[in-house]
Amino acid sequence: MRTRFDRTAGRAMGALAATAALAVALAACGGTKDDGGSSGGGGKGGSTAPTVQLPRLGGQKLQVTAVWTGPERENFVKVLDEFEKRTGAKVDFVPSGDDMAGFIGSKIAGGGPPDIAMLQQVGVLNEFAQKGWLKPLGSTAKAQLAKNYTKGWQDLGAHKGTQYGVYFKASNKSLVWYNATAFGNAGVGEPKNWKDFLKAAQTVSDSGVEPVSVGGADGWTLTDWFENVYLSQAGPEKYDQLAQHRIKWTDPSVKQALTTLGGLFGRKDLLAGGNSGALQTDFPTSVTQTFSGGDAPKAAMVSSADFAAANIAQTKAAVGTDAKVFPFPAVGARSPVVTGGDVAVALKDSKASQALLTFLASTDAAKIWAQAGGFISPNKELDQAAYANDVMRKIAKALVAAGDGFRFDMSDQAPASFGGKPGQGEWKALQDFLKNPKDIAGTQAQLEKDAAKSFGR
């Protein structure tokens, strides 16, 4: 199976290197705690005038589904509230759970799909389009998309030349958040490469704090670990080949990446709670336990995308002072830059659905969540002043500066049966690897077996 990402796959590393260089400045940034923001056009971030006109939709109802819970859900609802205010429509948010493909499939089978879904995988968008479940973007939504997004992000939301999706929320997945107090007490600085990362982890461990928090109960976090190591070590060409299953998971480059990752996962003293503890820790807890407990946190650092800021906001830590961030350490010549995102698609074609897609493609909608915190947008026209603090502003600037020269999350490009379902495929194989990091050959064989079945080759 090929994805729309194929069009961007051959881009040069220059933009990636520039993005990584810009990201180095992140840890030096100050900031304030993300503790909410105004909805609508008011507050910081430039002009308060609407940039897009929406129709009146009094009496019409929409159902929207996404995986978001907790603070992410709360902040997205602020965006939906503004849409309701400006159109008169009523919007009902329904959480999908991690298995979005399964959730939508069951709703389709039952004859009652939601109007709009926020998909996390490019592979799922392609599968849904192939099945005829998605409705193409209307002219007003496409106009906003053309105005506000680069071609690379537009291509990711298209299938066979038809535009279906709007990438409303993006993420920089090549970051490590750390507890500044824990690092200070241990006397360590921000590592630039993998060797120094492991050395810093050992020093933190010797200081009495378990160094690395891993949310292994959510398999997708482990795919992020693998992808960052693999992109930096094997390079973008191999990354694209593996993402499209044009090379097998039994390839020597995969063995090398798993061996490198095993240098961390094989050291239970470097993992918060050891391997068994990591396997029982979900993603939100992996973040909050790193920034709770004062001078005795349960962990000193966690590899996570920018959206971890929303979870940090649930603790007493302040982003930019207590909670700092550095680029994922370079395993090869350069630090990796892996992105992800949530794409809005319509499952029902109506005036209200198209209006919401138009709104989500505008700077008006992006500004609301940017002000609330824990969010970055690929919308290149969004005023960077809207972001809640300097840390998020720098992360967003790095994403936009990359233009089309980025690599999208590998597992999200795959068919959902391999890259996007709990308890199977890549998620399960990497959880088994975390449980037994010595079994590299067995992990490769299982990954290849599952990939071949899902990709059909």
C-alpha positions as CSV (number, residue, x, y, z in Angstrom):
1,M,0.0,0.0,0.0
2,R,1.3,3.5,-0.9
3,T,0.2,6.6,0.8
4,R,0.0,10.2,-0.3
5,F,3.2,10.7,1.6
6,D,5.1,9.2,-1.4
7,R,5.1,12.6,-3.0
8,T,7.2,14.1,-0.2
9,A,9.3,11.1,0.4
10,G,12.3,12.1,-1.7
11,R,12.9,15.6,-0.3
12,A,16.4,16.6,0.7
13,M,17.6,16.5,4.3
14,G,18.3,20.2,4.3
15,A,15.0,21.3,5.6
16,L,15.1,18.6,8.3
17,A,18.5,19.7,9.4
18,A,17.3,23.3,9.6
19,T,14.4,22.2,11.6
20,A,16.6,20.3,14.0
21,A,19.0,23.2,14.4
22,L,16.1,25.5,15.2
23,A,14.8,23.0,17.7
24,V,18.1,23.2,19.6
25,A,17.0,26.6,20.9
26,L,14.0,25.1,22.6
27,A,15.5,24.3,26.0
28,A,16.8,27.9,26.4
29,C,13.3,29.3,26.1
30,G,11.4,30.5,29.1
31,G,7.7,30.1,29.3
32,T,4.6,30.1,31.5
33,K,2.4,27.3,32.6
34,D,-0.3,26.4,30.1
35,D,-3.5,27.0,32.1
36,G,-6.1,27.8,29.6
37,G,-6.9,30.6,27.2
38,S,-9.7,32.4,25.6
39,S,-11.8,31.0,22.8
40,G,-12.8,33.0,19.8
41,G,-10.8,35.9,18.4
42,G,-10.0,37.7,21.6
43,G,-6.8,37.9,23.6
44,K,-3.3,37.6,22.4
45,G,-2.2,36.6,18.9
46,G,-2.8,39.6,16.6
47,S,-6.1,40.7,14.9
48,T,-9.4,39.7,16.5
49,A,-11.3,39.9,13.2
50,P,-12.5,36.6,11.7
51,T,-10.6,35.5,8.7
52,V,-13.3,33.2,7.3
53,Q,-17.0,33.7,6.9
54,L,-19.3,30.8,8.0
55,P,-22.9,30.1,7.1
56,R,-25.8,30.3,9.6
57,L,-26.7,26.8,10.6
58,G,-29.4,27.3,13.2
59,G,-31.1,24.0,14.2
60,Q,-28.5,21.8,12.5
61,K,-26.6,19.2,14.5
62,L,-23.2,17.7,14.1
63,Q,-21.4,14.7,15.8
64,V,-17.6,14.9,15.9
65,T,-15.3,12.1,17.1
66,A,-11.6,12.1,18.1
67,V,-9.3,10.1,20.3
68,W,-8.8,13.1,22.6
69,T,-9.6,12.9,26.3
70,G,-8.7,15.1,29.3
71,P,-7.2,18.5,28.5
72,E,-6.9,17.8,24.8
73,R,-10.7,17.1,24.7
74,E,-11.4,20.2,26.8
75,N,-9.3,22.4,24.4
76,F,-10.9,21.0,21.3
77,V,-14.3,21.6,22.7
78,K,-13.4,25.3,23.0
79,V,-12.9,25.2,19.2
80,L,-16.3,23.6,18.7
81,D,-17.9,26.1,21.0
82,E,-16.7,28.9,18.9
83,F,-18.1,27.2,15.8
84,E,-21.4,26.8,17.5
85,K,-21.4,30.5,18.5
86,R,-20.6,31.7,14.9
87,T,-23.0,29.3,13.1
88,G,-25.8,28.4,15.5
89,A,-25.2,24.7,14.9
90,K,-25.0,22.2,17.8
91,V,-22.0,20.0,18.0
92,D,-21.8,16.8,20.0
93,F,-18.3,15.4,20.7
94,V,-17.9,11.6,21.1
95,P,-14.6,10.0,22.1
96,S,-13.6,7.2,19.8
97,G,-11.0,5.4,22.0
98,D,-7.6,4.5,20.5
99,D,-9.0,2.2,17.9
100,M,-10.5,4.9,15.6
101,A,-10.7,2.5,12.6
102,G,-12.7,0.0,14.6
103,F,-14.9,2.6,16.1
104,I,-15.8,4.2,12.7
105,G,-16.2,0.8,11.1
106,S,-18.8,-0.2,13.7
107,K,-20.7,3.1,13.3
108,I,-20.7,2.7,9.5
109,A,-22.0,-0.9,9.9
110,G,-24.7,0.3,12.2
111,G,-25.8,3.1,9.8
112,G,-24.9,5.9,12.1
113,P,-21.4,7.3,11.5
114,P,-20.4,10.6,13.0
115,D,-20.4,13.7,10.7
116,I,-16.7,14.5,11.2
117,A,-13.8,12.3,12.4
118,M,-10.3,13.4,13.5
119,L,-8.1,10.6,12.1
120,Q,-4.6,10.1,13.4
121,Q,-3.3,7.8,10.6
122,V,-2.6,8.6,7.0
123,G,-3.2,4.9,6.3
124,V,-6.6,5.0,7.9
125,L,-7.6,8.0,5.7
126,N,-6.5,6.1,2.6
127,E,-8.4,3.0,3.7
128,F,-11.6,5.0,4.4
129,A,-11.3,6.7,1.0
130,Q,-10.8,3.4,-0.8
131,K,-14.0,2.1,0.9
132,G,-16.0,5.2,-0.2
133,W,-16.6,6.3,3.4
134,L,-15.2,9.8,3.0
135,K,-16.7,12.9,1.5
136,P,-14.5,15.2,-0.6
137,L,-13.8,18.7,0.7
138,G,-16.1,21.4,-0.7
139,S,-14.8,24.5,-2.4
140,T,-14.7,26.8,0.6
141,A,-12.8,24.3,2.7
142,K,-10.3,23.7,-0.2
143,A,-9.9,27.5,-0.5
144,Q,-8.9,27.7,3.1
145,L,-6.6,24.7,2.7
146,A,-4.8,26.2,-0.3
147,K,-4.4,29.5,1.5
148,N,-3.1,28.2,4.8
149,Y,-1.2,24.9,4.2
150,T,1.8,23.8,2.2
151,K,1.5,21.2,-0.5
152,G,3.0,18.5,1.7
153,W,0.2,18.8,4.3
154,Q,-2.4,19.0,1.5
155,D,-1.1,15.8,-0.1
156,L,-1.3,14.0,3.3
157,G,-5.0,14.7,3.4
158,A,-5.7,13.6,-0.2
159,H,-6.2,10.2,-1.9
160,K,-5.8,9.6,-5.6
161,G,-6.0,13.3,-6.4
162,T,-9.1,14.0,-4.3
163,Q,-8.8,16.2,-1.2
164,Y,-10.6,14.7,1.8
165,G,-8.8,16.0,4.9
166,V,-7.7,19.0,6.9
167,Y,-4.7,18.6,9.2
168,F,-5.9,20.7,12.1
169,K,-3.5,19.6,14.7
170,A,0.1,18.6,14.2
171,S,2.9,17.4,16.4
172,N,6.7,17.4,16.6
173,K,7.4,13.9,17.9
174,S,11.2,14.3,18.1
175,L,11.4,15.9,21.6
176,V,12.4,14.9,25.1
177,W,10.9,16.7,28.0
178,Y,12.9,16.8,31.2
179,N,12.5,17.7,34.9
180,A,14.9,20.7,35.3
181,T,15.2,20.0,39.1
182,A,16.2,16.4,38.6
183,F,18.7,17.3,35.9
184,G,20.1,20.0,38.1
185,N,20.4,17.8,41.2
186,A,22.2,15.2,39.1
187,G,24.5,17.8,37.5
188,V,23.7,16.8,33.9
189,G,23.0,18.9,30.9
190,E,21.0,18.3,27.7
191,P,22.5,15.5,25.7
192,K,23.0,16.0,22.0
193,N,23.5,12.4,20.9
194,W,22.4,8.9,21.9
195,K,25.7,8.1,23.7
196,D,25.4,11.2,25.8
197,F,21.7,10.5,26.4
198,L,22.5,7.1,27.9
199,K,25.3,8.6,29.9
200,A,23.0,11.3,31.3
201,A,20.4,8.7,32.1
202,Q,23.0,6.7,34.1
203,T,24.1,9.8,36.0
204,V,20.5,10.7,36.9
205,S,20.0,7.1,38.0
206,D,23.0,7.3,40.2
207,S,21.6,10.5,41.8
208,G,18.6,8.5,43.0
209,V,15.9,9.3,40.4
210,E,14.8,6.7,37.8
211,P,15.7,8.5,34.6
212,V,13.4,7.6,31.7
213,S,9.6,7.4,31.8
214,V,8.1,5.2,29.0
215,G,4.4,4.9,28.5
216,G,4.5,1.3,27.2
217,A,0.9,0.5,28.0
218,D,0.1,2.6,25.0
219,G,1.9,0.9,22.1
220,W,2.0,4.0,19.9
221,T,4.6,5.6,22.2
222,L,7.0,2.7,21.4
223,T,6.6,3.3,17.7
224,D,7.7,6.9,18.3
225,W,10.8,5.7,20.1
226,F,11.6,3.3,17.2
227,E,10.9,5.9,14.5
228,N,13.2,8.5,16.0
229,V,16.0,6.1,16.4
230,Y,15.5,4.6,12.9
231,L,15.2,8.0,11.0
232,S,18.3,9.4,12.6
233,Q,20.3,6.2,12.2
234,A,19.1,4.7,8.9
235,G,18.3,8.0,7.2
236,P,15.3,9.4,5.3
237,E,15.5,7.1,2.2
238,K,15.4,3.9,4.3
239,Y,12.7,5.4,6.5
240,D,10.5,6.0,3.5
241,Q,11.2,2.5,2.2
242,L,10.3,0.9,5.4
243,A,7.2,3.1,5.9
244,Q,5.9,1.9,2.5
245,H,7.0,-1.7,3.1
246,R,9.4,-1.6,0.1
247,I,12.0,-3.1,2.4
248,K,11.2,-5.8,4.9
249,W,11.3,-5.5,8.7
250,T,13.9,-8.2,8.7
251,D,16.3,-5.6,7.0
252,P,19.6,-5.1,8.7
253,S,18.7,-1.4,9.3
254,V,15.8,-2.5,11.5
255,K,18.1,-4.8,13.4
256,Q,20.5,-2.0,14.0
257,A,17.7,0.4,15.3
258,L,16.3,-2.3,17.6
259,T,19.8,-3.0,18.9
260,T,20.3,0.7,19.6
261,L,16.9,1.0,21.3
262,G,17.6,-2.1,23.2
263,G,20.5,-0.3,24.8
264,L,17.9,1.7,26.7
265,F,15.0,-0.8,27.0
266,G,17.5,-3.5,28.0
267,R,18.5,-1.5,31.1
268,K,15.7,-1.8,33.6
269,D,17.6,0.5,35.9
270,L,17.2,3.3,33.4
271,L,13.4,2.9,33.1
272,A,10.9,4.2,35.6
273,G,9.5,1.1,37.2
274,G,11.7,-1.1,35.1
275,N,10.4,-2.9,32.0
276,S,7.3,-4.2,33.8
277,G,6.5,-0.8,35.2
278,A,6.9,0.8,31.7
279,L,4.5,-1.7,30.2
280,Q,1.9,-0.8,32.8
281,T,2.3,3.0,32.4
282,D,0.0,4.8,30.0
283,F,1.0,7.9,28.1
284,P,-0.6,10.6,30.4
285,T,1.0,9.0,33.5
286,S,4.4,8.8,31.8
287,V,4.3,12.5,31.5
288,T,2.8,13.5,34.8
289,Q,5.0,11.3,36.9
290,T,8.0,13.0,35.4
291,F,6.8,16.4,36.7
292,S,5.2,15.5,40.0
293,G,6.8,14.7,43.4
294,G,9.0,17.8,43.9
295,D,12.6,16.8,44.4
296,A,11.7,13.1,44.2
297,P,9.8,12.6,40.9
298,K,9.2,9.1,39.6
299,A,11.2,9.9,36.5
300,A,13.5,12.6,35.1
301,M,12.6,12.7,31.4
302,V,10.1,11.4,28.9
303,S,10.3,11.3,25.1
304,S,7.1,12.8,23.9
305,A,5.6,15.2,21.3
306,D,4.8,18.8,22.0
307,F,1.3,17.8,23.1
308,A,2.8,16.6,26.4
309,A,2.5,20.2,27.4
310,A,-1.2,19.7,28.0
311,N,-0.4,16.9,30.5
312,I,2.3,18.9,32.2
313,A,-0.3,21.6,32.7
314,Q,-2.1,19.1,35.0
315,T,0.9,19.2,37.4
316,K,2.4,22.1,39.3
317,A,5.4,22.3,36.9
318,A,5.7,25.3,34.6
319,V,6.7,24.8,31.0
320,G,10.0,26.5,30.2
321,T,11.2,26.6,33.8
322,D,10.4,23.3,35.7
323,A,9.6,21.4,32.5
324,K,12.1,21.9,29.7
325,V,12.7,20.2,26.4
326,F,15.5,19.2,24.1
327,P,15.6,17.6,20.6
328,F,15.6,13.8,20.4
329,P,19.3,12.9,20.6
330,A,21.1,12.2,17.3
331,V,21.7,8.5,16.8
332,G,23.3,9.1,13.4
333,A,24.6,12.3,11.9
334,R,21.5,14.4,12.7
335,S,18.7,14.6,15.2
336,P,15.5,13.2,13.7
337,V,12.4,15.3,12.9
338,V,9.3,13.1,12.9
339,T,5.8,14.6,12.7
340,G,2.3,13.4,13.3
341,G,-1.1,15.0,13.1
342,D,-4.9,14.7,13.3
343,V,-6.8,15.1,10.1
344,A,-10.4,16.2,10.0
345,V,-12.6,14.3,7.4
346,A,-16.3,14.2,6.7
347,L,-18.3,11.0,6.8
348,K,-21.5,12.8,5.9
349,D,-21.7,15.4,3.3
350,S,-23.8,18.3,4.5
351,K,-23.6,22.1,4.7
352,A,-22.7,21.9,8.4
353,S,-19.9,19.3,7.8
354,Q,-18.3,21.4,5.1
355,A,-18.6,24.5,7.3
356,L,-16.8,22.8,10.1
357,L,-14.0,21.6,7.8
358,T,-13.7,25.1,6.5
359,F,-13.4,26.5,10.0
360,L,-10.8,23.9,11.0
361,A,-8.7,24.9,8.0
362,S,-8.8,28.5,9.0
363,T,-6.4,30.4,11.3
364,D,-9.5,31.3,13.5
365,A,-9.9,27.7,14.7
366,A,-6.1,27.1,15.1
367,K,-5.7,30.2,17.2
368,I,-8.2,29.1,19.8
369,W,-6.3,25.9,20.7
370,A,-2.9,27.6,20.3
371,Q,-3.9,30.1,23.0
372,A,-5.1,27.3,25.3
373,G,-1.8,25.5,25.1
374,G,-0.6,21.9,24.3
375,F,-1.1,22.4,20.6
376,I,0.8,23.2,17.4
377,S,-0.6,23.8,13.9
378,P,0.7,23.2,10.4
379,N,-1.3,26.2,9.4
380,K,1.5,28.5,8.1
381,E,-0.6,31.6,8.3
382,L,-1.3,31.4,12.0
383,D,0.2,34.3,13.9
384,Q,2.9,32.7,16.1
385,A,2.0,35.2,18.9
386,A,-1.1,33.1,19.6
387,Y,0.9,30.3,21.2
388,A,0.7,30.1,25.0
389,N,4.4,30.3,25.7
390,D,7.8,30.6,24.0
391,V,8.4,26.9,24.1
392,M,5.3,26.1,22.1
393,R,6.0,29.0,19.8
394,K,9.5,27.7,19.0
395,I,8.2,24.2,18.4
396,A,5.5,25.5,16.1
397,K,8.0,27.7,14.3
398,A,10.2,24.7,13.7
399,L,7.4,22.7,12.2
400,V,6.3,25.5,9.8
401,A,9.9,26.2,8.9
402,A,10.3,22.6,7.7
403,G,7.9,23.3,4.8
404,D,7.4,20.1,3.0
405,G,10.7,18.6,4.2
406,F,9.5,16.5,7.0
407,R,8.9,12.8,7.7
408,F,5.5,11.8,8.9
409,D,5.0,9.2,11.7
410,M,5.8,5.8,10.1
411,S,3.1,3.8,11.9
412,D,0.5,6.4,11.0
413,Q,1.3,5.8,7.3
414,A,0.6,2.1,7.6
415,P,-2.7,0.3,7.3
416,A,-4.5,0.5,10.7
417,S,-4.2,-3.3,11.2
418,F,-0.4,-2.9,11.4
419,G,0.3,0.6,12.6
420,G,-2.8,1.8,14.5
421,K,-4.5,-0.9,16.6
422,P,-4.0,-1.8,20.3
423,G,-2.9,-5.3,20.9
424,Q,-1.8,-6.2,17.4
425,G,0.7,-5.3,14.7
426,E,3.5,-2.9,15.4
427,W,2.1,-1.7,18.8
428,K,2.0,-5.3,20.2
429,A,5.3,-6.3,18.7
430,L,7.1,-3.4,20.2
431,Q,5.4,-4.0,23.6
432,D,6.8,-7.5,23.4
433,F,10.2,-6.1,22.6
434,L,10.0,-3.8,25.6
435,K,9.2,-6.9,27.7
436,N,12.2,-8.8,26.2
437,P,14.6,-6.4,24.5
438,K,17.1,-9.3,23.8
439,D,14.7,-10.9,21.3
440,I,15.6,-8.7,18.3
441,A,15.3,-11.4,15.7
442,G,12.0,-12.5,17.0
443,T,10.7,-9.0,17.1
444,Q,11.8,-8.4,13.5
445,A,10.2,-11.7,12.3
446,Q,6.9,-10.8,14.0
447,L,6.9,-7.2,12.6
448,E,7.5,-8.5,9.1
449,K,4.8,-11.2,9.4
450,D,2.3,-8.6,10.5
451,A,3.4,-6.0,8.0
452,A,3.2,-8.4,5.1
453,K,-0.3,-9.4,6.0
454,S,-1.5,-5.8,6.4
455,F,0.2,-4.4,3.3
456,G,-0.7,-7.4,1.2
457,R,2.9,-8.1,0.2
